[in-house]
Amino acid sequence: MNSELNQVIQTESYGEVQEVLQFLLEECSLDDAPSVAEVQQWQQVLQQRGGKFTKLAQLCQQFIDESA
């Protein structure tokens, strides 16, 4: 996983992480889209952060489900 992106997901505010995920999971081209393995890692981190970040973990799960 891109270490800068990993850092964002681990440390940034909910709004910042939401914006990044929305772009990566919904808007970027297929060539630039993250792999399922990357999204699974993000999901785990967001789940561990808890609170409102669990909503973002659900977005990751939706991406994983749709990619299967």
N, CA, C and O atoms as a Tripos MOL2 file, in Angstrom:
@<TRIPOS>MOLECULE
protein
  272   271    68     0     0
PROTEIN
NO_CHARGES

@<TRIPOS>ATOM
      1 N           0.8510   -1.1790    0.0000 N.3       1 MET1
      2 CA          0.0000    0.0000    0.0000 C.3       1 MET1
      3 C           0.8910    1.2350    0.0000 C.2       1 MET1
      4 O           1.9570    1.2520    0.6150 O.2       1 MET1
      5 N           0.4440    2.2410   -0.6850 N.am      2 ASN2
      6 CA          1.1260    3.5180   -0.7070 C.3       2 ASN2
      7 C           1.2290    4.0340    0.7250 C.2       2 ASN2
      8 O           0.2130    4.2220    1.3940 O.2       2 ASN2
      9 N           2.4620    4.2630    1.1980 N.am      3 SER3
     10 CA          2.6390    4.6300    2.6060 C.3       3 SER3
     11 C           2.0110    5.9860    2.9280 C.2       3 SER3
     12 O           1.5110    6.1820    4.0360 O.2       3 SER3
     13 N           2.0290    6.9180    1.9850 N.am      4 GLU4
     14 CA          1.4050    8.2210    2.2220 C.3       4 GLU4
     15 C          -0.1100    8.0690    2.3650 C.2       4 GLU4
     16 O          -0.7260    8.6810    3.2380 O.2       4 GLU4
     17 N          -0.6860    7.2660    1.5160 N.am      5 LEU5
     18 CA         -2.1240    7.0150    1.5790 C.3       5 LEU5
     19 C          -2.4830    6.2640    2.8620 C.2       5 LEU5
     20 O          -3.4950    6.5590    3.4970 O.2       5 LEU5
     21 N          -1.6660    5.3120    3.2310 N.am      6 ASN6
     22 CA         -1.8700    4.5740    4.4770 C.3       6 ASN6
     23 C          -1.8660    5.5390    5.6610 C.2       6 ASN6
     24 O          -2.6930    5.4240    6.5650 O.2       6 ASN6
     25 N          -0.9450    6.4780    5.6510 N.am      7 GLN7
     26 CA         -0.8410    7.4780    6.7160 C.3       7 GLN7
     27 C          -2.1170    8.3210    6.7940 C.2       7 GLN7
     28 O          -2.6180    8.5990    7.8830 O.2       7 GLN7
     29 N          -2.6340    8.7200    5.6360 N.am      8 VAL8
     30 CA         -3.8700    9.5080    5.5970 C.3       8 VAL8
     31 C          -5.0080    8.7270    6.2450 C.2       8 VAL8
     32 O          -5.7380    9.2630    7.0790 O.2       8 VAL8
     33 N          -5.1570    7.4780    5.8650 N.am      9 ILE9
     34 CA         -6.2620    6.6590    6.3770 C.3       9 ILE9
     35 C          -6.1170    6.4060    7.8770 C.2       9 ILE9
     36 O          -7.1140    6.2910    8.5890 O.2       9 ILE9
     37 N          -4.8900    6.3220    8.3480 N.am     10 GLN10
     38 CA         -4.6560    6.0540    9.7710 C.3      10 GLN10
     39 C          -4.7940    7.2910   10.6470 C.2      10 GLN10
     40 O          -5.1600    7.1760   11.8160 O.2      10 GLN10
     41 N          -4.5060    8.4770   10.1030 N.am     11 THR11
     42 CA         -4.3670    9.6340   10.9860 C.3      11 THR11
     43 C          -5.2470   10.8370   10.6810 C.2      11 THR11
     44 O          -5.4960   11.6460   11.5750 O.2      11 THR11
     45 N          -5.7220   10.9810    9.4650 N.am     12 GLU12
     46 CA         -6.4450   12.2040    9.1090 C.3      12 GLU12
     47 C          -7.8710   12.2030    9.6560 C.2      12 GLU12
     48 O          -8.3790   11.1840   10.1240 O.2      12 GLU12
     49 N          -8.4920   13.3670    9.5830 N.am     13 SER13
     50 CA         -9.8620   13.5350   10.0610 C.3      13 SER13
     51 C         -10.8330   12.7330    9.2070 C.2      13 SER13
     52 O         -10.5130   12.3130    8.0950 O.2      13 SER13
     53 N         -12.0190   12.5320    9.7500 N.am     14 TYR14
     54 CA        -13.0630   11.7910    9.0470 C.3      14 TYR14
     55 C         -13.3270   12.4020    7.6690 C.2      14 TYR14
     56 O         -13.3830   11.6800    6.6730 O.2      14 TYR14
     57 N         -13.4870   13.7120    7.6080 N.am     15 GLY15
     58 CA        -13.7930   14.3800    6.3460 C.3      15 GLY15
     59 C         -12.7210   14.1740    5.2970 C.2      15 GLY15
     60 O         -13.0220   13.9420    4.1260 O.2      15 GLY15
     61 N         -11.4780   14.2590    5.7150 N.am     16 GLU16
     62 CA        -10.3580   14.0680    4.7850 C.3      16 GLU16
     63 C         -10.3300   12.6300    4.2670 C.2      16 GLU16
     64 O         -10.1860   12.4000    3.0670 O.2      16 GLU16
     65 N         -10.4670   11.6780    5.1680 N.am     17 VAL17
     66 CA        -10.4460   10.2670    4.7700 C.3      17 VAL17
     67 C         -11.6430    9.9630    3.8700 C.2      17 VAL17
     68 O         -11.5060    9.2410    2.8820 O.2      17 VAL17
     69 N         -12.8020   10.5030    4.2000 N.am     18 GLN18
     70 CA        -14.0010   10.2840    3.3900 C.3      18 GLN18
     71 C         -13.7900   10.7900    1.9670 C.2      18 GLN18
     72 O         -14.1490   10.1140    1.0030 O.2      18 GLN18
     73 N         -13.2140   11.9670    1.8370 N.am     19 GLU19
     74 CA        -12.9720   12.5510    0.5140 C.3      19 GLU19
     75 C         -12.0120   11.6960   -0.3040 C.2      19 GLU19
     76 O         -12.2480   11.4530   -1.4880 O.2      19 GLU19
     77 N         -10.9400   11.2450    0.3170 N.am     20 VAL20
     78 CA         -9.9520   10.4100   -0.3710 C.3      20 VAL20
     79 C         -10.5860    9.0910   -0.8070 C.2      20 VAL20
     80 O         -10.4240    8.6670   -1.9510 O.2      20 VAL20
     81 N         -11.3040    8.4480    0.1030 N.am     21 LEU21
     82 CA        -11.9400    7.1710   -0.2360 C.3      21 LEU21
     83 C         -12.9810    7.3250   -1.3320 C.2      21 LEU21
     84 O         -13.0660    6.4920   -2.2350 O.2      21 LEU21
     85 N         -13.7680    8.3810   -1.2570 N.am     22 GLN22
     86 CA        -14.7900    8.5900   -2.2810 C.3      22 GLN22
     87 C         -14.1380    8.6860   -3.6550 C.2      22 GLN22
     88 O         -14.6250    8.1010   -4.6220 O.2      22 GLN22
     89 N         -13.0410    9.4210   -3.7370 N.am     23 PHE23
     90 CA        -12.3560    9.5270   -5.0240 C.3      23 PHE23
     91 C         -11.8160    8.1710   -5.4710 C.2      23 PHE23
     92 O         -12.0470    7.7470   -6.6030 O.2      23 PHE23
     93 N         -11.1000    7.4970   -4.5810 N.am     24 LEU24
     94 CA        -10.4480    6.2420   -4.9610 C.3      24 LEU24
     95 C         -11.4350    5.1220   -5.2700 C.2      24 LEU24
     96 O         -11.1920    4.3140   -6.1670 O.2      24 LEU24
     97 N         -12.5310    5.0660   -4.5460 N.am     25 LEU25
     98 CA        -13.4700    3.9590   -4.7100 C.3      25 LEU25
     99 C         -14.5540    4.2310   -5.7480 C.2      25 LEU25
    100 O         -15.1470    3.2920   -6.2780 O.2      25 LEU25
    101 N         -14.8190    5.5000   -6.0440 N.am     26 GLU26
    102 CA        -15.9550    5.8060   -6.9110 C.3      26 GLU26
    103 C         -15.6210    6.6240   -8.1480 C.2      26 GLU26
    104 O         -16.3470    6.5480   -9.1390 O.2      26 GLU26
    105 N         -14.5490    7.4000   -8.1220 N.am     27 GLU27
    106 CA        -14.3470    8.3660   -9.1890 C.3      27 GLU27
    107 C         -13.1240    8.1310  -10.0640 C.2      27 GLU27
    108 O         -13.1370    8.5070  -11.2360 O.2      27 GLU27
    109 N         -12.0850    7.5310   -9.5410 N.am     28 CYS28
    110 CA        -10.8660    7.4070  -10.3430 C.3      28 CYS28
    111 C         -11.0350    6.3300  -11.4200 C.2      28 CYS28
    112 O         -11.9160    5.4740  -11.3330 O.2      28 CYS28
    113 N         -10.1830    6.3950  -12.4170 N.am     29 SER29
    114 CA        -10.2720    5.4450  -13.5300 C.3      29 SER29
    115 C          -9.9490    4.0320  -13.0510 C.2      29 SER29
    116 O          -9.3080    3.8440  -12.0170 O.2      29 SER29
    117 N         -10.3960    3.0550  -13.8100 N.am     30 LEU30
    118 CA        -10.1320    1.6570  -13.4480 C.3      30 LEU30
    119 C          -8.6390    1.3700  -13.3700 C.2      30 LEU30
    120 O          -8.1990    0.5650  -12.5490 O.2      30 LEU30
    121 N          -7.8650    2.0240  -14.2190 N.am     31 ASP31
    122 CA         -6.4170    1.8200  -14.2000 C.3      31 ASP31
    123 C          -5.7900    2.3070  -12.8980 C.2      31 ASP31
    124 O          -4.7750    1.7730  -12.4520 O.2      31 ASP31
    125 N          -6.3980    3.3200  -12.2960 N.am     32 ASP32
    126 CA         -5.8590    3.8950  -11.0650 C.3      32 ASP32
    127 C          -6.5650    3.3970   -9.8090 C.2      32 ASP32
    128 O          -6.1630    3.7330   -8.6950 O.2      32 ASP32
    129 N          -7.6030    2.6080   -9.9800 N.am     33 ALA33
    130 CA         -8.3780    2.1250   -8.8360 C.3      33 ALA33
    131 C          -7.5190    1.2180   -7.9520 C.2      33 ALA33
    132 O          -6.6480    0.5040   -8.4480 O.2      33 ALA33
    133 N          -7.7650    1.2500   -6.6580 N.am     34 PRO34
    134 CA         -7.0000    0.3920   -5.7480 C.3      34 PRO34
    135 C          -7.3740   -1.0750   -5.9300 C.2      34 PRO34
    136 O          -8.4530   -1.4030   -6.4230 O.2      34 PRO34
    137 N          -6.4670   -1.9390   -5.5230 N.am     35 SER35
    138 CA         -6.7490   -3.3750   -5.5670 C.3      35 SER35
    139 C          -7.6620   -3.7450   -4.3990 C.2      35 SER35
    140 O          -7.7780   -2.9990   -3.4270 O.2      35 SER35
    141 N          -8.2970   -4.8870   -4.5070 N.am     36 VAL36
    142 CA         -9.1500   -5.3760   -3.4210 C.3      36 VAL36
    143 C          -8.3160   -5.5580   -2.1540 C.2      36 VAL36
    144 O          -8.7860   -5.2530   -1.0580 O.2      36 VAL36
    145 N          -7.0940   -6.0460   -2.2910 N.am     37 ALA37
    146 CA         -6.2210   -6.2470   -1.1270 C.3      37 ALA37
    147 C          -5.9490   -4.9240   -0.4100 C.2      37 ALA37
    148 O          -5.9600   -4.8720    0.8200 O.2      37 ALA37
    149 N          -5.7050   -3.8590   -1.1710 N.am     38 GLU38
    150 CA         -5.4840   -2.5440   -0.5540 C.3      38 GLU38
    151 C          -6.7260   -2.0900    0.2030 C.2      38 GLU38
    152 O          -6.6390   -1.6150    1.3350 O.2      38 GLU38
    153 N          -7.8720   -2.2420   -0.4310 N.am     39 VAL39
    154 CA         -9.1210   -1.7940    0.1910 C.3      39 VAL39
    155 C          -9.4140   -2.6140    1.4470 C.2      39 VAL39
    156 O          -9.9550   -2.0820    2.4160 O.2      39 VAL39
    157 N          -9.0690   -3.8860    1.4420 N.am     40 GLN40
    158 CA         -9.2490   -4.7130    2.6420 C.3      40 GLN40
    159 C          -8.3810   -4.1890    3.7850 C.2      40 GLN40
    160 O          -8.8180   -4.1690    4.9360 O.2      40 GLN40
    161 N          -7.1630   -3.7670    3.4750 N.am     41 GLN41
    162 CA         -6.2820   -3.2000    4.5040 C.3      41 GLN41
    163 C          -6.8720   -1.9030    5.0540 C.2      41 GLN41
    164 O          -6.8750   -1.6830    6.2650 O.2      41 GLN41
    165 N          -7.3650   -1.0570    4.1720 N.am     42 TRP42
    166 CA         -7.9780    0.1980    4.6190 C.3      42 TRP42
    167 C          -9.1810   -0.0840    5.5000 C.2      42 TRP42
    168 O          -9.3920    0.5810    6.5140 O.2      42 TRP42
    169 N          -9.9670   -1.0750    5.1070 N.am     43 GLN43
    170 CA        -11.1580   -1.4250    5.8750 C.3      43 GLN43
    171 C         -10.7750   -1.8120    7.3030 C.2      43 GLN43
    172 O         -11.4270   -1.3940    8.2600 O.2      43 GLN43
    173 N          -9.7300   -2.6000    7.4390 N.am     44 GLN44
    174 CA         -9.2860   -3.0280    8.7680 C.3      44 GLN44
    175 C          -8.8510   -1.8370    9.6130 C.2      44 GLN44
    176 O          -9.2040   -1.7450   10.7890 O.2      44 GLN44
    177 N          -8.0930   -0.9340    9.0230 N.am     45 VAL45
    178 CA         -7.6260    0.2530    9.7430 C.3      45 VAL45
    179 C          -8.8130    1.1030   10.1900 C.2      45 VAL45
    180 O          -8.8660    1.5530   11.3340 O.2      45 VAL45
    181 N          -9.7530    1.3160    9.2920 N.am     46 LEU46
    182 CA        -10.9160    2.1440    9.6140 C.3      46 LEU46
    183 C         -11.7810    1.4840   10.6810 C.2      46 LEU46
    184 O         -12.3180    2.1680   11.5530 O.2      46 LEU46
    185 N         -11.9170    0.1810   10.6210 N.am     47 GLN47
    186 CA        -12.6720   -0.5610   11.6330 C.3      47 GLN47
    187 C         -12.0090   -0.3710   12.9970 C.2      47 GLN47
    188 O         -12.6970   -0.1900   14.0010 O.2      47 GLN47
    189 N         -10.6860   -0.4120   13.0350 N.am     48 GLN48
    190 CA         -9.9490   -0.2400   14.2880 C.3      48 GLN48
    191 C         -10.0810    1.1800   14.8260 C.2      48 GLN48
    192 O         -10.0940    1.3860   16.0400 O.2      48 GLN48
    193 N         -10.1810    2.1590   13.9320 N.am     49 ARG49
    194 CA        -10.3440    3.5460   14.3700 C.3      49 ARG49
    195 C         -11.6990    3.7450   15.0290 C.2      49 ARG49
    196 O         -11.8540    4.6080   15.8940 O.2      49 ARG49
    197 N         -12.6800    2.9490   14.6230 N.am     50 GLY50
    198 CA        -13.9870    2.9540   15.2690 C.3      50 GLY50
    199 C         -14.7950    4.2250   15.0390 C.2      50 GLY50
    200 O         -14.4620    5.0510   14.1880 O.2      50 GLY50
    201 N         -15.8630    4.3590   15.8180 N.am     51 GLY51
    202 CA        -16.7370    5.5230   15.7170 C.3      51 GLY51
    203 C         -17.2620    5.7120   14.3100 C.2      51 GLY51
    204 O         -17.6730    4.7570   13.6510 O.2      51 GLY51
    205 N         -17.2430    6.9630   13.8540 N.am     52 LYS52
    206 CA        -17.7850    7.2500   12.5250 C.3      52 LYS52
    207 C         -16.9420    6.6620   11.4060 C.2      52 LYS52
    208 O         -17.4060    6.5720   10.2700 O.2      52 LYS52
    209 N         -15.7050    6.2560   11.7080 N.am     53 PHE53
    210 CA        -14.8630    5.6340   10.6810 C.3      53 PHE53
    211 C         -15.4030    4.2710   10.2540 C.2      53 PHE53
    212 O         -15.0390    3.7630    9.1940 O.2      53 PHE53
    213 N         -16.2740    3.6770   11.0790 N.am     54 THR54
    214 CA        -16.8660    2.3940   10.6800 C.3      54 THR54
    215 C         -17.7580    2.5620    9.4500 C.2      54 THR54
    216 O         -17.9240    1.6170    8.6790 O.2      54 THR54
    217 N         -18.3340    3.7500    9.2550 N.am     55 LYS55
    218 CA        -19.1050    4.0100    8.0320 C.3      55 LYS55
    219 C         -18.1980    3.9360    6.8100 C.2      55 LYS55
    220 O         -18.5970    3.4340    5.7590 O.2      55 LYS55
    221 N         -16.9860    4.4370    6.9540 N.am     56 LEU56
    222 CA        -16.0360    4.3870    5.8430 C.3      56 LEU56
    223 C         -15.5660    2.9560    5.6130 C.2      56 LEU56
    224 O         -15.3110    2.5570    4.4770 O.2      56 LEU56
    225 N         -15.4530    2.1930    6.6830 N.am     57 ALA57
    226 CA        -15.1070    0.7750    6.5340 C.3      57 ALA57
    227 C         -16.2020    0.0540    5.7560 C.2      57 ALA57
    228 O         -15.9150   -0.8620    4.9840 O.2      57 ALA57
    229 N         -17.4450    0.4580    5.9520 N.am     58 GLN58
    230 CA        -18.5570   -0.1330    5.2050 C.3      58 GLN58
    231 C         -18.4630    0.2030    3.7210 C.2      58 GLN58
    232 O         -18.7950   -0.6270    2.8760 O.2      58 GLN58
    233 N         -18.0100    1.4190    3.3970 N.am     59 LEU59
    234 CA        -17.7930    1.7770    1.9900 C.3      59 LEU59
    235 C         -16.7420    0.8680    1.3720 C.2      59 LEU59
    236 O         -16.8720    0.4330    0.2280 O.2      59 LEU59
    237 N         -15.7080    0.5910    2.1410 N.am     60 CYS60
    238 CA        -14.6640   -0.3220    1.6580 C.3      60 CYS60
    239 C         -15.2510   -1.7050    1.4060 C.2      60 CYS60
    240 O         -14.9470   -2.3340    0.3920 O.2      60 CYS60
    241 N         -16.0910   -2.1820    2.3230 N.am     61 GLN61
    242 CA        -16.7000   -3.5020    2.1620 C.3      61 GLN61
    243 C         -17.5830   -3.5460    0.9270 C.2      61 GLN61
    244 O         -17.6050   -4.5470    0.2100 O.2      61 GLN61
    245 N         -18.3040   -2.4740    0.6790 N.am     62 GLN62
    246 CA        -19.1560   -2.4100   -0.5100 C.3      62 GLN62
    247 C         -18.3050   -2.5180   -1.7770 C.2      62 GLN62
    248 O         -18.6750   -3.2250   -2.7140 O.2      62 GLN62
    249 N         -17.1740   -1.8220   -1.8080 N.am     63 PHE63
    250 CA        -16.2630   -1.8940   -2.9540 C.3      63 PHE63
    251 C         -15.7590   -3.3260   -3.1300 C.2      63 PHE63
    252 O         -15.7100   -3.8400   -4.2470 O.2      63 PHE63
    253 N         -15.3870   -3.9600   -2.0250 N.am     64 ILE64
    254 CA        -14.8820   -5.3380   -2.0670 C.3      64 ILE64
    255 C         -15.9630   -6.2720   -2.6080 C.2      64 ILE64
    256 O         -15.6960   -7.1070   -3.4720 O.2      64 ILE64
    257 N         -17.1790   -6.1230   -2.0960 N.am     65 ASP65
    258 CA        -18.2910   -6.9730   -2.5410 C.3      65 ASP65
    259 C         -18.5700   -6.7930   -4.0300 C.2      65 ASP65
    260 O         -18.8230   -7.7680   -4.7390 O.2      65 ASP65
    261 N         -18.5250   -5.5620   -4.5000 N.am     66 GLU66
    262 CA        -18.8120   -5.2820   -5.9040 C.3      66 GLU66
    263 C         -17.6860   -5.7420   -6.8260 C.2      66 GLU66
    264 O         -17.9060   -5.9680   -8.0160 O.2      66 GLU66
    265 N         -16.4930   -5.8770   -6.2800 N.am     67 SER67
    266 CA        -15.3420   -6.2970   -7.0830 C.3      67 SER67
    267 C         -15.2430   -7.8090   -7.1950 C.2      67 SER67
    268 O         -14.5090   -8.3290   -8.0360 O.2      67 SER67
    269 N         -15.9810   -8.5130   -6.3470 N.am     68 ALA68
    270 CA        -15.9020   -9.9820   -6.3150 C.3      68 ALA68
    271 C         -16.5790  -10.6110   -7.5100 C.2      68 ALA68
    272 O         -16.6020  -11.8360   -7.6340 O.2      68 ALA68
@<TRIPOS>BOND
     1     1     2 1
     2     2     3 1
     3     3     4 2
     4     3     5 am
     5     5     6 1
     6     6     7 1
     7     7     8 2
     8     7     9 am
     9     9    10 1
    10    10    11 1
    11    11    12 2
    12    11    13 am
    13    13    14 1
    14    14    15 1
    15    15    16 2
    16    15    17 am
    17    17    18 1
    18    18    19 1
    19    19    20 2
    20    19    21 am
    21    21    22 1
    22    22    23 1
    23    23    24 2
    24    23    25 am
    25    25    26 1
    26    26    27 1
    27    27    28 2
    28    27    29 am
    29    29    30 1
    30    30    31 1
    31    31    32 2
    32    31    33 am
    33    33    34 1
    34    34    35 1
    35    35    36 2
    36    35    37 am
    37    37    38 1
    38    38    39 1
    39    39    40 2
    40    39    41 am
    41    41    42 1
    42    42    43 1
    43    43    44 2
    44    43    45 am
    45    45    46 1
    46    46    47 1
    47    47    48 2
    48    47    49 am
    49    49    50 1
    50    50    51 1
    51    51    52 2
    52    51    53 am
    53    53    54 1
    54    54    55 1
    55    55    56 2
    56    55    57 am
    57    57    58 1
    58    58    59 1
    59    59    60 2
    60    59    61 am
    61    61    62 1
    62    62    63 1
    63    63    64 2
    64    63    65 am
    65    65    66 1
    66    66    67 1
    67    67    68 2
    68    67    69 am
    69    69    70 1
    70    70    71 1
    71    71    72 2
    72    71    73 am
    73    73    74 1
    74    74    75 1
    75    75    76 2
    76    75    77 am
    77    77    78 1
    78    78    79 1
    79    79    80 2
    80    79    81 am
    81    81    82 1
    82    82    83 1
    83    83    84 2
    84    83    85 am
    85    85    86 1
    86    86    87 1
    87    87    88 2
    88    87    89 am
    89    89    90 1
    90    90    91 1
    91    91    92 2
    92    91    93 am
    93    93    94 1
    94    94    95 1
    95    95    96 2
    96    95    97 am
    97    97    98 1
    98    98    99 1
    99    99   100 2
   100    99   101 am
   101   101   102 1
   102   102   103 1
   103   103   104 2
   104   103   105 am
   105   105   106 1
   106   106   107 1
   107   107   108 2
   108   107   109 am
   109   109   110 1
   110   110   111 1
   111   111   112 2
   112   111   113 am
   113   113   114 1
   114   114   115 1
   115   115   116 2
   116   115   117 am
   117   117   118 1
   118   118   119 1
   119   119   120 2
   120   119   121 am
   121   121   122 1
   122   122   123 1
   123   123   124 2
   124   123   125 am
   125   125   126 1
   126   126   127 1
   127   127   128 2
   128   127   129 am
   129   129   130 1
   130   130   131 1
   131   131   132 2
   132   131   133 am
   133   133   134 1
   134   134   135 1
   135   135   136 2
   136   135   137 am
   137   137   138 1
   138   138   139 1
   139   139   140 2
   140   139   141 am
   141   141   142 1
   142   142   143 1
   143   143   144 2
   144   143   145 am
   145   145   146 1
   146   146   147 1
   147   147   148 2
   148   147   149 am
   149   149   150 1
   150   150   151 1
   151   151   152 2
   152   151   153 am
   153   153   154 1
   154   154   155 1
   155   155   156 2
   156   155   157 am
   157   157   158 1
   158   158   159 1
   159   159   160 2
   160   159   161 am
   161   161   162 1
   162   162   163 1
   163   163   164 2
   164   163   165 am
   165   165   166 1
   166   166   167 1
   167   167   168 2
   168   167   169 am
   169   169   170 1
   170   170   171 1
   171   171   172 2
   172   171   173 am
   173   173   174 1
   174   174   175 1
   175   175   176 2
   176   175   177 am
   177   177   178 1
   178   178   179 1
   179   179   180 2
   180   179   181 am
   181   181   182 1
   182   182   183 1
   183   183   184 2
   184   183   185 am
   185   185   186 1
   186   186   187 1
   187   187   188 2
   188   187   189 am
   189   189   190 1
   190   190   191 1
   191   191   192 2
   192   191   193 am
   193   193   194 1
   194   194   195 1
   195   195   196 2
   196   195   197 am
   197   197   198 1
   198   198   199 1
   199   199   200 2
   200   199   201 am
   201   201   202 1
   202   202   203 1
   203   203   204 2
   204   203   205 am
   205   205   206 1
   206   206   207 1
   207   207   208 2
   208   207   209 am
   209   209   210 1
   210   210   211 1
   211   211   212 2
   212   211   213 am
   213   213   214 1
   214   214   215 1
   215   215   216 2
   216   215   217 am
   217   217   218 1
   218   218   219 1
   219   219   220 2
   220   219   221 am
   221   221   222 1
   222   222   223 1
   223   223   224 2
   224   223   225 am
   225   225   226 1
   226   226   227 1
   227   227   228 2
   228   227   229 am
   229   229   230 1
   230   230   231 1
   231   231   232 2
   232   231   233 am
   233   233   234 1
   234   234   235 1
   235   235   236 2
   236   235   237 am
   237   237   238 1
   238   238   239 1
   239   239   240 2
   240   239   241 am
   241   241   242 1
   242   242   243 1
   243   243   244 2
   244   243   245 am
   245   245   246 1
   246   246   247 1
   247   247   248 2
   248   247   249 am
   249   249   250 1
   250   250   251 1
   251   251   252 2
   252   251   253 am
   253   253   254 1
   254   254   255 1
   255   255   256 2
   256   255   257 am
   257   257   258 1
   258   258   259 1
   259   259   260 2
   260   259   261 am
   261   261   262 1
   262   262   263 1
   263   263   264 2
   264   263   265 am
   265   265   266 1
   266   266   267 1
   267   267   268 2
   268   267   269 am
   269   269   270 1
   270   270   271 1
   271   271   272 2
@<TRIPOS>SUBSTRUCTURE
     1 MET1         2 RESIDUE 1 A MET
     2 ASN2         6 RESIDUE 1 A ASN
     3 SER3        10 RESIDUE 1 A SER
     4 GLU4        14 RESIDUE 1 A GLU
     5 LEU5        18 RESIDUE 1 A LEU
     6 ASN6        22 RESIDUE 1 A ASN
     7 GLN7        26 RESIDUE 1 A GLN
     8 VAL8        30 RESIDUE 1 A VAL
     9 ILE9        34 RESIDUE 1 A ILE
    10 GLN10       38 RESIDUE 1 A GLN
    11 THR11       42 RESIDUE 1 A THR
    12 GLU12       46 RESIDUE 1 A GLU
    13 SER13       50 RESIDUE 1 A SER
    14 TYR14       54 RESIDUE 1 A TYR
    15 GLY15       58 RESIDUE 1 A GLY
    16 GLU16       62 RESIDUE 1 A GLU
    17 VAL17       66 RESIDUE 1 A VAL
    18 GLN18       70 RESIDUE 1 A GLN
    19 GLU19       74 RESIDUE 1 A GLU
    20 VAL20       78 RESIDUE 1 A VAL
    21 LEU21       82 RESIDUE 1 A LEU
    22 GLN22       86 RESIDUE 1 A GLN
    23 PHE23       90 RESIDUE 1 A PHE
    24 LEU24       94 RESIDUE 1 A LEU
    25 LEU25       98 RESIDUE 1 A LEU
    26 GLU26      102 RESIDUE 1 A GLU
    27 GLU27      106 RESIDUE 1 A GLU
    28 CYS28      110 RESIDUE 1 A CYS
    29 SER29      114 RESIDUE 1 A SER
    30 LEU30      118 RESIDUE 1 A LEU
    31 ASP31      122 RESIDUE 1 A ASP
    32 ASP32      126 RESIDUE 1 A ASP
    33 ALA33      130 RESIDUE 1 A ALA
    34 PRO34      134 RESIDUE 1 A PRO
    35 SER35      138 RESIDUE 1 A SER
    36 VAL36      142 RESIDUE 1 A VAL
    37 ALA37      146 RESIDUE 1 A ALA
    38 GLU38      150 RESIDUE 1 A GLU
    39 VAL39      154 RESIDUE 1 A VAL
    40 GLN40      158 RESIDUE 1 A GLN
    41 GLN41      162 RESIDUE 1 A GLN
    42 TRP42      166 RESIDUE 1 A TRP
    43 GLN43      170 RESIDUE 1 A GLN
    44 GLN44      174 RESIDUE 1 A GLN
    45 VAL45      178 RESIDUE 1 A VAL
    46 LEU46      182 RESIDUE 1 A LEU
    47 GLN47      186 RESIDUE 1 A GLN
    48 GLN48      190 RESIDUE 1 A GLN
    49 ARG49      194 RESIDUE 1 A ARG
    50 GLY50      198 RESIDUE 1 A GLY
    51 GLY51      202 RESIDUE 1 A GLY
    52 LYS52      206 RESIDUE 1 A LYS
    53 PHE53      210 RESIDUE 1 A PHE
    54 THR54      214 RESIDUE 1 A THR
    55 LYS55      218 RESIDUE 1 A LYS
    56 LEU56      222 RESIDUE 1 A LEU
    57 ALA57      226 RESIDUE 1 A ALA
    58 GLN58      230 RESIDUE 1 A GLN
    59 LEU59      234 RESIDUE 1 A LEU
    60 CYS60      238 RESIDUE 1 A CYS
    61 GLN61      242 RESIDUE 1 A GLN
    62 GLN62      246 RESIDUE 1 A GLN
    63 PHE63      250 RESIDUE 1 A PHE
    64 ILE64      254 RESIDUE 1 A ILE
    65 ASP65      258 RESIDUE 1 A ASP
    66 GLU66      262 RESIDUE 1 A GLU
    67 SER67      266 RESIDUE 1 A SER
    68 ALA68      270 RESIDUE 1 A ALA
